[in-house]
Amino acid sequence: MQASDRFNINSQLEHLQAKYVGTGHADLSRFEWAVNIQRDSYASYIGHYPMLSYFAIAENESIGRERYNFMQKMLLPCGLPPEREDD
């Protein structure tokens, strides 16, 4: 692998990370990564009607109530963020 190949790969990765928030970056904490995954999952459940209806049937709730519950869970999907250590 040549230096130009490495530069090209890094520039492509930086472009993807700028375009899509969920791809992460070097300074992303474990908590922030987990929040991105959870929010992406809930958004997918809300956006795909068959999945939403599956969850509604499984939990014996209406589809509207299940959509509302997923939207509420998107606010703090992994609980409160951990305390940051200031160095």
N, C-alpha and C positions, 0 to 999 in steps of 0.2 A: 504494500500500500504506500502510495506516494503522499507527499505533504499536500498536494493539490486535492487528492481524493479525500483526505481527512478534513480539509477546509470545506469542501463541497458538502460532505455529510453533516458537518457541524452547522453549516448555514441552513441546510434543509431542516435540521432538527429545530433550530431557533425559529425558523419560519412556522413550523407546525406548532411549536409551543406558543407563539404569539397569536396564531390563528385560532387554536383550540385550547381553551383554558384547562381542560381536564388532562392534557398530556403532561402537565407538570413542568418543573424546572429544577435546577440544582438546589435552590434555596427553599424548596417546598417541604414543609414539615410532614410528618406522618399523619397528624391530625387533619391538616388541610387536604391531604391526598384522600383520606377516608371520607371527608365531607364531600369532596368532588364526586367520588364514586357513588355515595348514597344519593346525592341530589340527582345525578345522572340516571340512576336506577328509578327513582320516584318519577322523574319526568318521563321516562320511557313507559312506566306503568300507566301514567295518566294519558299519554299520547296514543297508546295502543289499546283500543276499545276491548278486544278479546281478553287481554291480560287484566284489564280493569274489571271486566265482568267476572273473570275467574276468581279474582280476589274477593269481589263482592259476594259471590256464591259461597266461597270457602269460609268467609267470616259472617255470613248470614246478615249482610247489610245491603242497603240500596247502593246503586252505582254512584249516585250523586254524593252520598255520605262517604263512600270509599274514596272518591276523588277529593273531597274536602279533607279527609284524614291524611291523605298523601300530601296534599299541599301544606297542611299544618306541620307535617313531619319534615318538610323541606326547609323549614326555618332553622331548626337546630337538629339535624339528623343524627349527630353523634354526641349530643349534649353540649355543655358549655366548653369553650376552649380551655386548654390547660394554661396555667400561669407561665408567662415567659420569663426566662432568666436574662436579666440585663447584664451583659459582660462589660 
